[in-house]
Structures are given as C-alpha cells and as structure tokens.
Amino acid sequence: MNSKRYLLILLLTTLLAGCGQIGPLYLPDDVQAAKKNKQL
C-alpha cells in the first residue's frame, strides 16, 4: 500500500512541477506570455 501511495505522490508532484515550464506540458499560452515579457 505504501509503495502505491508513494508512486501516486511522485506522479502528482512531477505533473505539478511541469506546469508552466518548457517540456511535455508546454502550452501556447506560455509562449505568448514569454513574448509579452520580452517586449517589456
């Protein structure tokens, strides 16, 4: 039971850590935000 819980937590943390960063979870909105930040 503990191993399954550990794997679930590990999976959730990796998904949350990937949000908003360049990688598999990269979104077009992030590209637009980056362009706006560069213009400023």
Secondary structure as UniProt FT lines:
FT   HELIX           2..18
FT   TURN            19..20
FT   TURN            24..25
FT   HELIX           28..39
//
